[in-house]
Each structure stands twice: as structure tokens, then as C-alpha cells.
Amino acid sequence: MPSFAITDLLTTLSLGAALGFFGGVFGIGGGIIAIPMLVLAFGMNQAVAQGTALVMMAPNLLIAWWRYNQRHPVAWRTALQIVVLASLTTWGVAQLATGLNPNVLRTVFSMFLLLLALRMLWQLRATESIQVAVNRSRFDLRLMPLVSILGGSSMGLLGIGGGLLATPLFTGVFGQQQTVAQSLSLALVAPSSIIALMTYSNAQRVDWSIGLPLAIGGLFTVSAGVAFAHRLPEHKMRTAFAWMLLFTAIWLLLRPFILN
């Protein structure tokens, strides 16, 4: 193997390790960072970047789900309902996404990140008393699996976002703690990522030569990310989560203009 190929492989493995760690910390599989990086640094179109990132995300999310569930078990009945609804929704929407114009898909992806970042930053400005009131509000917990429809749609369309949408709903609407909400979200996104990967692969929207090294690198670090997440105070986790989304959104929106 030529030296430049070895260097590229080591770089991709290291990138996968970094993404796996942060994916474990935030319960998102690293795709929110991997997809814009694959578009901007590797020159992939949006659909291929989403499919390639799913190669890394699927095993990372499965491991993160297992590790979170060890500490915060989800009732199997609730988990099964979440898995079924999320998987069916992901499959249907992914069929649509693989046929969309890449530029349209990139615009949708960018706006999704921007709106989500702004929403979370607005929530951080809420007073402590308001946050307590929100955390104490409860809807019927039997309705929680319905969150899977929204999360699965995001996974199918964008390859990410299931956990990013579901986690705030589980905390704000259903009053779950952050780590419990991330455990529930992982029950949604882990199987959805496999369904989405299969759909994107069947549509020839996956670069396995890059996706597999990313996945291998992430396997070594995702557990460390999950363990680190449980040592962080909940408020700091929410703050770090929001700022990570903001910087990623800004980077994705501005970098193409800078490069041009």
C-alpha cells in the first residue's frame, strides 16, 4: 500500500475516533459533524455524504444505545414501539431522500442545523424557574413512541437528527432527565440508522472506502464518550450540546462561500 494511502487511512481512522467520542458524549453518533466534513473536505454530494456517515453512525449508535441502556434502562415495550415506528418512518422517507437533488438536500440539511441550534440557544436563556416548570410538566408517557415518527423522518431525510429532535422532546415535553432522554433517543436512532444505511446503500449513495475506516475508528472511542457524558453535570451537557450545534451550523453554512 502506498505511503499516501496509509496516511489517508490513518487520518480517516483518527477522524472516526474523534467523531465516535463526541457521538458517545452527545448520543448522536457523530453524523452531525461527519456529514458536513464529508461534503466540504471530501467533495461528496449531500446524499453520498449522508449515506457514508451512516456507515460510521450505525455501529456507534448501537454501542452507545447498549451503554446508555445499562445505566438508564428503557422499558422493552416502549423500546419496541419506538423501534418499529422509527424504522418504518425512516425507510419511507429515505426512499424519497435518495432521489432528491443534492443541492436541495444540502439546503434542507443546513437549515435544519441552523434552526435547531437557534432553538436550543433560546432555551438556554430561559430562567431557572421556567426550566424547572418545564421539567415538571408531564404528558402521558404512553405517547412517547410518537416521537419516533418525527425522529425517523429526520433520519431518513438527512441521515441525522433523530436524536437531536427527540432528546429535547423527551426532556421538555415528557419531563425526562437528559441522560434518560438520550437513552430513549438512542432506542430511536440506532435501528433507524441501520434502515437508512441499507436504503442509501441500495441507491448507491454510500462510499464504503471512507465509511468503514470512520466506523472502525469510532468503535474504539464511543464507549469512552458515553462514560464521559455520565460524569458531566446535566446543565453543562445541555450547554455543550447547544454550542456544538451552533458552531456546526455556522461552519456548514459559511464554509462553501469562504472556499469559493
ABEGO torsion letter per residue (X at the ends): XBAAAAAAAAAAAAAAAAAAAAAAAAGAGGAAAAAAAAAAAAGBBAAAAAAAAAAAAAAAAAAAAAAAAAABBBBAAAAAAAAAAAAAAAAAAAAAAAABBAAAAAAAAAAAAAAAAAAAAAAAABBAAAAAAAAABBBBAAAAAAAAAAAAAAAAAAGBGAAAAAAAAAAAAAGBBAAAAAAAAAAAAAAAAAAAAAAAAAAGABBAAAAAAAAAAAAAAAAAAAAAAAABBAAAAAAAAAAAAAAAAAAAAAAAAAAX
